Amino acid sequence: MADAVLMSRGRGPVAEAVATGAPLAAVLAAVGGLYVAQSVVTGVTLVGLPAILRESGLPLQRIGLVYLALLPWVLKGLWAGAVERCRLPPAGRPRTPRIVALGTLISALSLAAAAVIGPAAFGPLLACLLVAALATATVDIACDGFAVETLSAHNRGWGNAAQVGGAYLGLSIGGALFLVLTAEAGWTVAALVTAALILGLGLPFLLLVPRLGADAHRAHRPGLAAALRNPRIRTGLLLVPVFGLGLRLGQSMLGPFLIDAGLSLKAVGLINGLGGAGVGLLGTLVGGAAVRRLGSAASVRIAIAAQGLTLVVFALAATWGLQAPELLGALALLAAATAAFGFVALYAELMAYASPAQAGIDFTLFQCADALIALLGGAVSGVLAGRLGYPACFALAACASLAAAFAAPYLIRRAAAECAEERTTGRGPIVGALP
């Protein structure tokens, strides 16, 4: 009931237009295409490019610099306010299509420039990829704002499935397919094909969304300060690390653990690549169905329990020194499916906390917090595994999930109470927060 109360808020002019005009499948295809395109850029940068650079003989220290491309995703909350104010002017139609079109074009042109530059010129190449990452992170702000204000409470689970599933699919395309194209046709062809693919993935959104916008007068001026004054946003910013700490601590060390347990590099690559993408997509579909049927709050609790049990199994496997490649591979795939399910549930819950008056800012803050937890979790898990061993690392991750099983429901109830109070009193931190 708590999440039903919260999620009933996100209806506005765009949502009504979608409900009466555009099929849900068309909206999901539109936003899903953008999510795939964004992750294609990330996959090329963080999965495909390091392998190509290493094959070219570049030192590992320089290859590690490509992870600077994550910075726009961690820091995009700093310019989310400017993007949202541009997207939602005081009067007139939303400018979401313009922002998406410009960002998509910049991303494609950056990859086209990278095709000309080539991997030998590392500095200019990295600059192109940073521009592409900055553009895709900005497009994500506008796309998330559109999704929050457009999808009804009943359909947000499917929206988050499109988001998370698009991320898995995009990473696979940007990593595996890009490497295959590079090996078969060369860097230039692979980069140009990827640039064209990004443009094509943005077309469904640009064809659909301009027909959905409506003229409106907006009393609220979107801003970061307004988001931080909103008690539901502060609660959500607590929920993100509570939910994600155990998952990130365990997830970061799965690959090294499988290698040390005797799996080949090729086997781990298949598990993390094609296998992980496949079960990840399956997990997103199950997560979308669960959110639609059970609600996001119940689905979050199920996800925490599932990820905690998975981490316990990995802690036991590490303690016993299990050397069974098939079983360990199956467990790794189960962990990937569980993580995908959890992200769908979490983001569906967080969508309910964002105000329709500035959804792009609010939801961006949650994603920045998640990216920060991913970076910190990866660094901390490496230290834990290095000093205490894999059993202790997975056990501590399981303990964090156990703590989340108690803390997350409390935070969700608190957010529901905050929303109920706002609806009762008619006063809230943001004008237009409630219909």
ZADREN-381364 format. One line per field, with one value per residue (C-alpha): residue number from 1; x, y, z. Coordinates in pm, 1 decimal, always signed. Each point is the difference from the previous one (the first is absolute). Example, Ala and Ser with C-alpha at 12.3 -4.5 7.8 and 13.67 -1.06 7.14 Angstrom:
% ZADREN-381364
i (1  2)
c1 (+1230.0  +137.0)
c2 (-450.0  +344.0)
c3 (+780.0  -66.0)
END
This chain:
% ZADREN-381364
i (1  2  3  4  5  6  7  8  9  10  11  12  13  14  15  16  17  18  19  20  21  22  23  24  25  26  27  28  29  30  31  32  33  34  35  36  37  38  39  40  41  42  43  44  45  46  47  48  49  50  51  52  53  54  55  56  57  58  59  60  61  62  63  64  65  66  67  68  69  70  71  72  73  74  75  76  77  78  79  80  81  82  83  84  85  86  87  88  89  90  91  92  93  94  95  96  97  98  99  100  101  102  103  104  105  106  107  108  109  110  111  112  113  114  115  116  117  118  119  120  121  122  123  124  125  126  127  128  129  130  131  132  133  134  135  136  137  138  139  140  141  142  143  144  145  146  147  148  149  150  151  152  153  154  155  156  157  158  159  160  161  162  163  164  165  166  167  168  169  170  171  172  173  174  175  176  177  178  179  180  181  182  183  184  185  186  187  188  189  190  191  192  193  194  195  196  197  198  199  200  201  202  203  204  205  206  207  208  209  210  211  212  213  214  215  216  217  218  219  220  221  222  223  224  225  226  227  228  229  230  231  232  233  234  235  236  237  238  239  240  241  242  243  244  245  246  247  248  249  250  251  252  253  254  255  256  257  258  259  260  261  262  263  264  265  266  267  268  269  270  271  272  273  274  275  276  277  278  279  280  281  282  283  284  285  286  287  288  289  290  291  292  293  294  295  296  297  298  299  300  301  302  303  304  305  306  307  308  309  310  311  312  313  314  315  316  317  318  319  320  321  322  323  324  325  326  327  328  329  330  331  332  333  334  335  336  337  338  339  340  341  342  343  344  345  346  347  348  349  350  351  352  353  354  355  356  357  358  359  360  361  362  363  364  365  366  367  368  369  370  371  372  373  374  375  376  377  378  379  380  381  382  383  384  385  386  387  388  389  390  391  392  393  394  395  396  397  398  399  400  401  402  403  404  405  406  407  408  409  410  411  412  413  414  415  416  417  418  419  420  421  422  423  424  425  426  427  428  429  430  431  432  433  434  435)
c1 (+0.0  +285.2  +146.7  -346.6  -63.2  +336.7  -13.6  -343.2  +159.3  +185.5  -283.5  +23.7  -93.7  +244.3  -118.3  -359.1  +97.5  +173.2  -290.2  -244.4  +218.3  +326.3  +18.4  +213.2  +215.1  +84.6  +103.7  +212.5  +164.4  +76.7  +161.1  +153.0  +178.4  +162.2  +107.7  +159.0  +180.1  +139.3  +134.4  +151.6  +228.3  +87.6  +62.7  +232.4  +192.6  +26.9  -18.2  +105.4  +265.4  +218.0  +37.4  +92.3  +249.3  +162.7  +34.8  +173.7  +251.3  -117.1  +107.7  -265.2  +46.9  -114.0  -280.3  -140.5  -55.2  -294.6  -201.7  +0.6  -295.0  -206.3  +40.5  -287.6  -231.8  +115.0  -8.9  -300.2  -206.2  +202.9  -155.4  -329.9  -169.3  +104.0  -115.9  -336.3  -59.0  +68.4  -221.6  -293.5  -27.3  -234.8  -248.7  -35.7  +69.6  +271.6  +331.8  +91.0  +28.6  +245.0  +229.4  -10.9  +62.9  +296.8  +155.2  -45.6  +156.4  +299.3  +50.7  -7.2  +232.7  +243.1  +18.0  +40.4  +293.1  +142.4  -24.3  +222.2  +243.3  +58.3  +120.4  +364.1  -66.0  -107.1  -43.4  -227.1  -188.7  -69.0  -117.2  -252.1  -133.1  -29.2  -209.2  -217.6  -42.1  -89.4  -261.6  -155.5  -12.2  -182.5  -244.7  -62.5  -113.2  -263.5  -104.9  -40.9  -207.3  -224.7  -38.3  -90.3  -265.7  -134.9  -32.1  -295.3  +49.7  -127.6  +259.1  +313.1  +132.9  +7.9  +165.7  +276.5  +29.8  +61.2  +260.2  +193.4  -47.5  +116.9  +311.6  +83.2  -66.0  +198.1  +299.7  -1.0  -15.6  +265.4  +227.6  -44.1  -135.9  +239.4  +295.8  -122.5  -44.2  +343.8  +158.9  -179.6  -16.3  +233.6  -34.4  -132.0  -285.6  -95.1  -10.7  -200.5  -250.4  -40.4  -55.3  -271.1  -156.5  -25.3  -182.1  -237.9  -74.4  -103.0  -248.7  -299.4  +16.6  +31.7  -288.2  -238.0  +63.6  -54.7  -361.7  -57.8  +107.2  -263.0  +13.2  +7.7  +74.4  +243.4  +14.5  +301.0  +356.4  +192.8  +316.1  +234.2  -84.7  -369.2  +88.9  +207.0  -281.6  -235.0  -7.4  -81.0  +316.0  +208.3  -160.9  +73.3  +363.2  +21.5  -179.2  +248.2  +310.4  -202.1  -119.7  +318.5  +293.4  -14.9  -70.6  +292.4  +243.4  -72.5  -48.6  +338.8  +193.6  -196.6  +225.2  +330.9  -149.5  -105.5  +349.4  +165.8  -248.8  +131.6  -226.4  +171.3  +4.8  -215.0  -256.4  -20.6  -32.5  -292.2  -165.8  +40.5  -76.5  -255.1  -118.0  -22.2  -189.5  -245.5  -83.6  +10.0  -272.2  -196.6  +41.9  -130.5  -310.0  -70.5  +63.5  -240.8  -268.4  +59.7  -27.6  -318.7  -155.9  +142.7  +106.5  +347.2  +32.1  -66.3  +227.2  +284.3  -32.7  +4.7  +306.9  +190.8  -79.2  +107.5  +325.9  +78.0  -50.8  +216.7  +281.2  -22.7  +38.6  +307.3  +148.5  -46.9  +144.8  +306.6  +38.0  -18.2  +232.9  -259.9  +157.5  -304.8  -0.5  -352.8  -150.9  +192.3  -98.6  -363.8  +25.3  +155.7  -286.2  -248.0  +172.8  -32.8  -371.7  -55.1  +181.7  -208.6  -322.7  +112.3  +84.5  -341.1  -172.4  +217.8  -37.4  -375.2  -17.5  +223.3  -206.2  -286.9  +206.9  +83.0  -218.9  -165.1  +97.3  +371.6  +22.9  +323.3  +188.7  -146.4  +58.0  +348.1  +102.8  -94.9  +205.8  +300.4  -21.4  -14.7  +302.9  +193.4  -85.7  +113.3  +337.5  +51.2  -124.4  +244.7  +292.3  -92.1  -70.2  +345.0  +160.7  -217.2  +67.8  +370.7  +49.2  -265.8  -71.2  -305.6  -197.1  +15.0  -79.8  -312.7  -102.1  +19.8  -198.3  -263.9  -11.4  -56.6  -292.5  -134.2  +11.3  -175.7  -281.5  -83.9  +90.7  -155.6  -360.5  +29.5  +116.0  -277.2  -261.2  +148.0  -26.9  -361.3  -76.5  +163.7  -210.4  -318.8  +66.1  +56.0  -323.7  -193.1  +131.9  +18.6  +343.1  +321.8  +356.9  -63.7  -282.2  -175.7  +126.6  -348.2  -277.7)
c2 (+0.0  +239.8  -7.1  +19.7  +327.2  +139.2  -111.9  +147.6  +343.9  -6.0  +104.5  +321.9  +138.3  -227.3  -304.3  +69.3  +38.8  -335.3  -167.6  +115.7  +7.7  -192.0  -374.8  -111.4  -206.9  +311.9  +192.7  -290.1  -37.0  +371.8  +20.8  -347.3  +101.5  +293.4  -217.4  -249.3  +281.7  +144.4  -336.9  -65.3  +299.6  -129.7  -350.8  +124.5  +213.0  -231.9  -347.9  +12.6  +272.5  -136.7  -333.0  +175.4  +229.5  -290.3  -190.2  +308.1  -17.4  +296.5  -15.0  -97.1  +327.2  +198.2  -241.5  +60.9  +364.9  -99.6  -36.3  +379.6  -36.4  -101.2  +346.2  +162.3  -269.0  +64.0  +379.7  +56.7  +117.1  +322.8  +103.1  -186.7  +318.6  +194.0  -282.1  -27.9  +375.6  -9.2  -304.9  +144.8  +372.3  +225.2  -14.4  -207.6  -354.6  -214.2  +15.5  -361.4  -90.7  +286.2  -103.0  -365.2  +81.6  +225.8  -242.0  -299.1  +189.3  +106.1  -359.8  -131.5  +274.1  -68.9  -366.6  +98.5  +222.4  -291.8  -211.4  +248.7  +47.9  -370.4  -174.7  +100.0  +363.7  -76.7  +356.2  +131.4  -330.8  +23.3  +359.3  -113.2  -272.7  +239.6  +234.3  -296.8  -101.7  +356.8  +16.9  -338.2  +81.3  +323.8  -181.4  -240.8  +289.1  +101.9  -357.3  -88.3  +312.6  -91.3  -360.0  +102.7  +249.6  -221.2  -354.0  -67.7  -178.0  -324.5  +3.7  +130.9  -350.3  -49.1  +339.1  -100.3  -335.2  +195.2  +208.5  -284.0  -239.4  +271.5  +43.1  -371.5  -10.7  +316.4  -120.8  -324.2  +188.5  +248.9  -271.4  -326.7  +117.5  +292.8  -231.0  -243.4  +283.1  +137.0  -340.9  -61.4  +343.8  +225.6  +280.1  +264.3  -210.9  -121.8  +353.3  +138.3  -287.6  +65.5  +373.1  -82.5  -247.1  +268.5  +229.7  -280.0  -88.5  +359.2  +14.5  -167.0  +260.3  +292.7  -126.1  -63.6  +256.7  +328.5  -111.1  -43.8  +335.7  +255.1  +372.3  +67.6  +273.9  -115.9  +184.6  -194.2  +76.5  -329.7  +2.8  -212.0  +186.5  -83.7  -367.0  -5.9  +169.4  -279.2  -258.9  -280.8  +76.1  -10.0  -331.6  -135.0  +109.4  -214.0  -292.8  -19.1  -83.7  -216.0  -209.5  +6.1  -32.9  -376.9  -54.8  +215.7  -148.8  -351.6  +77.1  +167.3  -308.3  -265.7  +9.6  -29.4  -270.3  -210.5  +30.2  -101.9  -287.4  -149.7  +137.3  +106.2  +358.8  -101.7  -162.3  +306.3  +219.0  -208.1  +9.4  +375.9  +70.8  -205.7  -202.6  +302.5  +198.8  -283.6  -65.4  +373.9  +55.7  -287.9  +154.5  +334.4  -162.0  -189.1  +319.7  +198.2  -264.3  -13.3  +376.8  +3.4  -281.3  +48.4  +365.3  +144.2  -8.6  -375.2  -62.0  +190.4  -223.9  -313.0  +126.1  +68.2  -346.8  -161.8  +189.5  -75.3  -373.3  +8.1  +171.4  -256.3  -278.8  +168.9  +47.1  -372.2  -94.3  +214.6  -143.6  -358.6  +69.9  -123.6  -96.3  -77.0  +225.2  -89.7  +61.6  +323.4  +122.8  -73.6  +188.6  +297.3  +7.0  -20.9  +298.2  +195.8  -79.3  +95.2  +330.3  +86.0  -82.8  +218.1  +302.4  -9.2  -15.1  +270.7  +247.6  -56.6  +88.2  +304.7  +124.8  +42.0  +236.6  +238.1  +306.6  +36.9  +368.5  -86.3  -373.9  +22.8  +154.0  -225.6  -327.7  +109.7  +45.8  -360.9  -120.9  +207.8  -153.9  -347.5  +70.9  +126.2  -312.0  -213.9  +176.4  -10.8  -358.0  -113.0  +167.3  -124.6  -355.6  -17.7  +97.1  -244.3  -291.4  +79.0  +23.2  -233.6  -235.7  -73.1  -173.5  +307.9  +234.7  -194.7  -50.2  +373.1  +67.4  -247.8  +175.9  +332.2  -159.0  -136.9  +350.1  +130.2  -252.3  +190.8  +355.0  +13.9  -75.8  +269.4  +257.1  -98.2  +37.0  +337.7  +120.2  -118.0  +189.4  +315.1  -23.9  -66.0  +303.6  +219.0  -119.2  +56.4  +349.8  +107.4  +150.1  -133.5  +106.5  +32.9  +176.0  -246.5  -304.9  -138.4  -17.6)
c3 (+0.0  +81.2  -346.5  -155.4  +184.0  -105.0  -361.4  -58.9  +1.5  -330.7  -232.1  -195.8  -342.5  -178.9  +191.8  -96.8  -364.9  +8.0  +174.8  -264.8  -310.3  -10.8  +60.7  +291.6  -236.4  -202.0  +311.0  +125.8  -342.4  -3.6  +343.5  -31.7  -320.6  +178.1  +292.3  -239.5  -184.9  +323.8  +108.0  -342.8  +58.9  +346.8  -133.7  -273.8  +248.5  +300.6  -157.1  -363.0  +2.8  +285.6  -181.5  -326.4  +172.7  +179.7  -325.0  -140.6  +284.0  +205.6  +369.2  +251.2  +186.8  -304.4  -80.8  +346.8  -96.5  -219.3  +320.8  +17.9  -237.2  +305.1  +152.5  -194.7  +137.6  +355.7  -30.4  -228.9  +295.8  -14.0  -331.9  +29.0  +120.7  -309.0  -226.8  +175.7  -9.6  -372.4  -46.3  +195.7  -81.9  +201.9  -287.1  -312.8  -111.9  +161.7  -183.7  +63.8  -371.9  -66.3  +283.9  -102.7  -366.5  +76.0  +250.6  -230.2  -290.5  +211.5  +116.7  -357.5  -128.7  +286.4  -97.8  -365.8  +101.7  +199.5  -315.3  -182.9  +288.8  +67.4  +317.2  -53.3  +101.5  +356.0  +129.1  -279.6  -3.6  +373.5  -45.8  -265.0  +226.5  +293.4  -217.9  -102.3  +365.1  +98.0  -276.9  +83.7  +372.3  -84.3  -228.2  +286.8  +222.3  -254.2  -76.3  +368.3  +58.0  -291.0  +122.8  +355.7  -109.7  -279.6  +134.0  +226.6  +331.8  -149.8  -279.1  +169.8  +55.2  -377.3  -37.9  +236.1  -175.8  -322.2  +180.9  +161.1  -292.5  -237.9  +209.9  -21.8  -373.2  -66.8  +197.6  -198.6  -329.8  +104.7  +133.6  -186.9  -337.7  -21.6  +58.4  -266.8  -250.2  +81.0  -48.5  -330.5  -161.1  +195.9  +251.9  -239.3  -132.9  +348.2  +142.3  -295.1  +17.1  +373.3  -63.4  -255.6  +242.5  +268.9  -241.8  -96.1  +362.2  +67.7  -287.2  +176.4  +276.7  -240.4  -214.0  +291.8  +270.8  -191.4  -55.4  +374.6  +138.5  +106.7  +73.5  +372.0  +252.1  +270.1  +330.6  +128.1  -110.8  +9.9  +208.6  +207.5  +322.2  -42.1  -40.5  +316.0  +194.3  -101.5  +283.7  -245.3  -198.1  +317.0  +91.1  -347.0  +27.6  +313.8  -162.9  -290.4  +210.2  +238.9  -293.4  -204.8  +241.4  +45.2  -368.8  -114.0  +251.6  -122.0  -369.5  -40.6  +107.6  -188.6  -306.7  +190.1  +222.7  -299.1  -152.0  +325.8  +32.6  -322.4  -275.3  -320.9  -118.4  -296.2  +227.5  +223.6  -307.6  -127.1  +343.0  +35.7  -366.6  -187.2  +300.1  +228.5  -261.2  -58.7  +363.3  +66.6  -257.3  +152.5  +345.1  -125.4  -148.3  +323.0  +196.4  -216.8  +42.9  +377.2  +38.6  -205.4  +203.9  +351.5  +3.0  +21.7  +380.2  +22.2  -299.1  +169.7  +305.8  -217.1  -186.3  +322.2  +131.5  -327.6  -23.7  +365.4  -50.8  -312.7  +188.6  +279.9  -256.5  -147.5  +347.3  +68.1  -340.3  +67.5  +350.7  -125.4  -292.4  -248.4  -335.7  -211.9  -309.5  -112.2  +342.9  +55.8  -344.7  +72.5  +330.0  -178.0  -249.8  +287.4  +160.2  -326.8  -26.8  +364.7  -46.7  -307.6  +186.0  +289.1  -212.7  -166.5  +339.2  +155.3  -284.9  -15.8  +369.7  -46.8  -293.8  +242.8  +213.9  -286.2  -43.7  -343.5  +21.3  -28.1  -54.1  -197.8  +293.6  +268.0  -181.0  -111.0  +363.2  +70.7  -295.7  +106.7  +345.6  -155.3  -221.8  +302.0  +200.2  -294.1  -11.0  +376.8  +24.5  -265.5  +174.4  +348.8  -115.1  -157.4  +330.8  +197.0  -233.3  -15.4  +375.9  +140.9  -290.6  -209.5  +279.8  +221.8  -289.4  -102.3  +363.8  +70.9  -317.7  +120.7  +336.8  -175.7  -185.8  +328.0  +148.5  -311.9  +56.5  +319.1  -103.6  -348.4  +108.0  +269.1  -256.8  -242.1  +275.1  +91.9  -358.3  -12.9  +321.1  -138.8  -313.1  +196.8  +220.7  -303.6  -157.9  +323.8  +69.5  -364.3  +68.2  -140.4  -68.4  -376.4  -180.0  -226.4  +185.4  +32.6  -260.9)
END
